[in-house]
Amino acid sequence: MPGTIVFGAAETARTMPMPVTSKTRGVFAIAPTPFQVDGRVDFDSIDRMVDFYQAGGVDGLTILGIMGEAPKLDSEEAAAIVQRVVRRASMPVIVGVSAPGFAAMRSLSRTAMEAGAEAVMIAPLPSLRTDEQIVSYFSQACDAIGHDVPFVLQDYPLTLSVIMTPSVIRRIVEENPSCVMLKHEDWPGLEKISALRGFQKEGSMRELCILCGNGGLFLDFETARGADGAMTGYAFPEMLVDVVRLAGSGEREALHDLYDAHLPYLRYEQQPGVGLAVRKYVMMRRGAIACDAQRRPGAGLGATARAEVEFLLSRLARHDPRARLD
């Protein structure tokens, strides 16, 4: 079927990936968790999904994030998913370990690093409000997981309701050497990127990798502001890879031509509440996963929504043949 990626059944040999550091660049795909219709984890689809991302040219994977439906998993399932992904992937894997308490965070971090993950990702608790509370939380989190474990600082105020100013991020980075990356997902957030790069330029903050989320909705300008790439879950990761590559080579017009072609579908996929259902549906259509089911609570797409997605894909395929799925 044109547009569908077909993967072999043989397991990919595990090679030693590059470490995740403050110099990391590129695209780290935020991966969903594949489920079967009855809600069980679909481990065969995990293999296919990892192959899909690797074929798309991404530089790494991030699993068990918000898009990965991590709160719906028990600890044994989370550990098994980490082990399966790391064993299959020949690129760096970052594992989301955010939890209400440090005991669970410490346990999953240990499991992830022992399995061969390169770093973990930590989001602030939604209850944090003051700057001091936020800074103190990440200091305690580092104590919990170990200061030798590289971590990604997740900044997603639209969902987590925690506001981290550039100055607070600078404090966290400077006080915790194991913080190597910022997952930047503020909105609007372009000025925040400029402020952080300004801190680096003046020498008040050390080097920090900045990868951006929000489904790639602002990636065209985030790269121009100094972002090092993307960390998000768009169903066409190849486009994100191309945008970051074009930004690096200074091909601004080509970058925006490609981005503009994807924007109508990208916008549809980024709808709050339904975005994951759209993304899983298209990944299923592309052959990356066998089923677009979410674990309950979670809703799929109705017939009208599916028709709208197919319409957007048909229009996108006029400009990017990778969207041609029939």
SVG drawing of the C-alpha trace seen along z (x, -y; Angstrom):
<svg xmlns="http://www.w3.org/2000/svg" viewBox="-20 -39 50 51">
<polyline fill="none" stroke="black" stroke-width="0.4" points="0.0,0.0 1.6,-3.3 2.4,-5.5 2.4,-2.6 5.8,-1.6 6.3,2.1 8.7,3.4 10.5,6.7 9.7,9.1 13.3,9.6 14.3,7.6 16.7,4.8 20.1,5.4 20.8,3.1 23.7,0.8 25.2,-1.7 23.4,-5.0 24.9,-8.5 24.4,-9.8 21.9,-12.6 23.8,-15.7 23.5,-19.4 24.9,-19.2 22.2,-16.9 20.5,-18.1 17.7,-16.9 14.3,-15.3 13.2,-13.1 9.8,-11.7 7.3,-11.5 6.0,-8.0 2.4,-6.8 1.8,-3.6 0.1,-1.1 -2.8,0.8 -5.0,3.6 -8.8,3.1 -9.2,4.7 -6.8,2.3 -3.7,4.6 -0.4,3.2 0.4,4.2 4.1,5.2 4.3,6.3 3.2,2.8 5.9,1.3 8.4,3.1 6.7,1.8 6.5,-1.7 10.1,-1.9 11.0,-0.7 8.6,-3.4 10.4,-6.2 13.8,-4.9 12.8,-4.7 11.6,-8.3 15.1,-9.5 14.5,-10.7 17.4,-11.1 15.8,-9.6 12.6,-8.5 10.8,-9.7 8.4,-7.3 5.9,-7.3 5.2,-11.0 1.7,-12.6 1.1,-11.4 2.2,-7.9 -0.8,-7.6 1.7,-6.9 -0.7,-7.5 -2.9,-4.7 -0.1,-2.1 0.9,-0.1 4.5,0.1 5.1,3.5 3.7,2.4 5.8,-0.7 8.9,1.3 8.1,3.8 7.5,1.1 10.8,-0.6 12.7,2.7 10.9,3.5 11.6,0.1 15.2,-0.1 15.9,3.4 14.4,2.6 15.9,-0.9 19.3,-1.7 18.9,-5.4 18.8,-7.2 15.7,-6.6 14.4,-9.1 11.9,-7.8 9.2,-10.0 9.4,-9.3 7.1,-12.0 5.1,-10.8 3.3,-12.2 6.0,-10.9 9.7,-10.5 9.7,-6.8 7.9,-5.9 10.1,-8.3 13.2,-6.8 12.1,-3.2 11.2,-3.9 14.4,-5.9 16.4,-3.0 14.6,-0.6 15.0,-2.9 18.7,-3.4 19.4,0.2 17.6,1.2 19.8,-1.1 17.9,-4.4 20.0,-7.5 18.0,-9.9 14.8,-10.5 12.2,-13.3 10.7,-15.1 7.7,-17.4 6.8,-19.6 3.9,-18.7 0.8,-20.8 0.6,-22.0 3.9,-24.0 3.3,-27.7 6.2,-29.8 9.6,-30.0 11.2,-28.6 8.9,-25.7 9.7,-24.9 13.5,-25.1 13.4,-23.1 11.3,-20.4 13.8,-19.7 16.7,-19.7 14.8,-17.1 14.0,-15.1 17.7,-15.0 18.5,-13.7 15.8,-11.0 16.9,-9.7 20.6,-10.3 22.8,-13.1 24.5,-10.8 21.2,-10.4 20.8,-12.9 17.4,-14.5 15.1,-16.5 13.2,-19.4 9.7,-19.4 8.1,-22.9 4.4,-22.5 2.4,-25.1 -0.7,-24.8 -1.3,-21.3 0.6,-21.3 -0.3,-24.8 3.2,-25.5 4.8,-28.7 8.6,-28.5 10.1,-31.8 13.4,-31.9 15.1,-32.9 13.7,-29.9 14.8,-27.6 18.3,-29.1 18.4,-28.4 17.4,-24.8 20.0,-24.3 22.8,-26.0 22.0,-24.2 21.6,-20.8 24.4,-19.7 22.5,-16.6 19.9,-18.7 21.0,-18.5 17.8,-19.3 14.7,-21.5 11.5,-20.2 10.1,-23.6 6.4,-23.5 5.3,-27.0 2.8,-28.8 3.5,-31.6 7.1,-30.6 9.3,-32.2 10.5,-34.9 11.4,-32.3 13.8,-30.6 15.4,-34.0 15.8,-34.8 17.5,-31.5 19.8,-31.8 20.6,-35.3 21.6,-33.9 24.0,-31.6 25.4,-34.3 26.1,-36.5 27.6,-33.6 25.0,-33.5 23.8,-30.0 25.7,-27.0 24.9,-25.3 21.5,-23.6 19.8,-21.6 16.3,-22.9 13.8,-20.7 10.3,-21.9 6.9,-20.3 3.3,-21.4 3.0,-19.0 5.5,-21.1 2.9,-23.9 5.6,-26.6 8.7,-24.7 9.2,-26.8 10.0,-29.9 11.3,-28.0 14.3,-26.8 15.0,-30.4 15.0,-31.5 17.6,-29.0 15.8,-25.7 18.0,-22.6 15.1,-20.6 11.8,-19.0 10.5,-16.6 6.9,-16.0 4.6,-13.4 3.5,-14.5 2.3,-11.6 4.7,-12.6 8.1,-12.7 9.8,-12.9 8.5,-16.4 10.0,-17.4 13.3,-15.9 13.2,-17.9 12.3,-21.1 15.2,-20.9 17.6,-19.9 16.5,-22.8 16.8,-25.2 20.3,-24.0 21.3,-24.6 19.6,-28.1 17.0,-27.1 14.2,-29.2 11.9,-29.3 12.1,-25.6 11.5,-25.1 8.3,-27.2 7.0,-25.7 7.2,-22.2 5.8,-23.4 3.0,-25.3 1.8,-22.3 1.5,-20.3 0.0,-23.0 -3.7,-22.3 -3.4,-18.7 -0.9,-19.5 -3.4,-22.0 -6.2,-19.4 -3.9,-16.9 -3.1,-19.4 -6.7,-19.8 -6.9,-19.4 -8.6,-16.3 -8.9,-14.7 -5.3,-15.1 -4.0,-11.7 -6.9,-9.9 -6.1,-11.7 -2.4,-10.9 -3.0,-7.2 -5.4,-6.9 -3.0,-8.3 -0.1,-6.2 -2.4,-3.2 -3.1,-4.2 0.6,-4.5 1.2,-1.0 3.2,-2.1 0.7,-0.5 -1.9,2.1 -4.7,0.4 -5.6,-3.3 -7.1,-2.4 -6.5,-4.4 -6.7,-2.8 -9.8,-3.9 -10.7,-6.6 -10.1,-7.7 -12.2,-8.2 -11.6,-7.4 -12.6,-9.2 -16.1,-9.2 -16.9,-8.7 -17.1,-12.4 -13.8,-13.1 -12.1,-10.3 -13.5,-11.7 -12.1,-15.1 -8.7,-13.6 -8.7,-11.7 -9.7,-14.9 -6.7,-16.7 -4.4,-13.9 -5.5,-13.9 -4.8,-17.6 -1.4,-17.2 -0.5,-14.4 -0.6,-16.9 2.5,-18.5 4.1,-15.6 3.7,-12.1 4.3,-10.6 0.7,-11.5 -0.6,-9.4 -2.1,-6.4 -4.4,-4.8"/>
</svg>
